[in-house]
Amino acid sequence: MKVVSLVSGGKDSCYNMVLCQKYGHEIVALANLLPSQASDDDLDSYMYQTVGHQLVAAYAQCMHLPLYRRAITGQSTEQRLVYEDTAGDEVEDLYCLLAFVKQAHPDVTAVASGAIASDYQRTRVERVCARLGLVSLAYLWHQPQAVLLRRMIDAQVDAILVKIAAAGLTPAKHLGARLASLPAQLHALRRLYGSNVCGEGGEYESLTLDCPALFTHGRIVLDSWRAVVVSQDSLAPVALLHPTSFHVEPR
């Protein structure tokens, strides 16, 4: 099938694209939702990761694919598990974005997303797909997180942490840290606090800088960044990585 992939910049959407290719699908376009104000980093959306959105534009260059973007104007108005189409909800931004992509690429028949455990997100993506006559491809859904983490790293998904919000993670030590260096620490935190090693409980968010199976034309180099501390809670501080300079290194 011809596929448009939803990309947030995170490891999950990237690895799901790797699996789409493995199973014979062709990714023909990328789609991303970003804050309406470029200065915003984290909208704390129920649906979308926005931290690191500054780098997502580089995905088009790295993958040599068209990237379609739309600002998030809605709110999480309809919060029940089973989503009913609601004007002004942030899900409608996804619908409008994918409707535009479908118009630009009439041969697209499927949407790829990196959903792992959130029924809230999965049911909304599936509802939008149903409205547009598209198939939802979410190969990570309900896969064991320990296995997924290992497979992502083995697939050379080179991701860094761009948001932390969990006990045991600190801005000085973990913001900007490469995922491949963290499995032992993440599993230790799982044993101590019951946290999710793939960050599905909001423990962290990631940003993929390279994935050779996908980024065939270049990789992203993060030249500089600064930490934005949202909460200085002594047990579980919340902090974001704000990119200030980056470039694409051609392959």
Steps between C-alpha positions, in 0.01 A plus 500: 500500500598864451534654845507843661683483829417716799829625642553681827877471496486225759647151491164322477379655175842442345517135598145444377616630160785248507243224552274637227786466255587155634147381430504628143323835524628816330519823698422780256439794734549623856249694711556699818297718734684781676425790736334804347765717666850411382641605836302234685673172579251286688125541465442215748255363244300184570574388144824641363865530596619850416835523682772509235263610223769739376694205354212317332532706181842339450333158466388593149862560400633190676235272345454688173123499550236773505406617848156646570453702820206667672482714811303361792211737558258274689486391862441162663128578518361146460682293762289186508676183384270456202546814295202673341578755231518832683558843347791676666663181625869442423406175324334707229841653422621148423196440280562819302869421460440146373214612275742743335765228461244265347402768250865557409573126483185316382692171497554509878292230668653474848620708794795390716524602865722402790231426757610246761262504795264800495143399414415870506738571212437177309121534488530858376745415223277209397191725502672750270615218271147361483361841402755527219482139381858427606658203677681553831844336526623492859743210521624595847156468657506301825846360434704432817687820574826332602505316168410815305774704664761239413375470141501876447860522614595196290337670198739795558228747591733769636276697735567736789281595796336840448259496794521336840223475760562204727666396821865418443545717190682831538561788255878505547542128443224396263394789275681448170611149601492240224238232539753230415694586817199479732340149500666392827389821675148484360459139613633592845237776523233253389593270787514786751197704400304293249579745220472419129830437322359641174364809675135408445402642838641841409834426667691640204474604137761443233627656180648290220812643338582206276365169378700360207210287373294820455741792489667403174597856399639639823492507878416780742778647710386695805764771538370673811207505737390630837307341783164647598403395853122489536487360852781464753323226694768325706373151416388535139612826335347591165733646239514550124780520247463806278708474178685819413710382204510192278589393148460204266817311419461347151566130442 
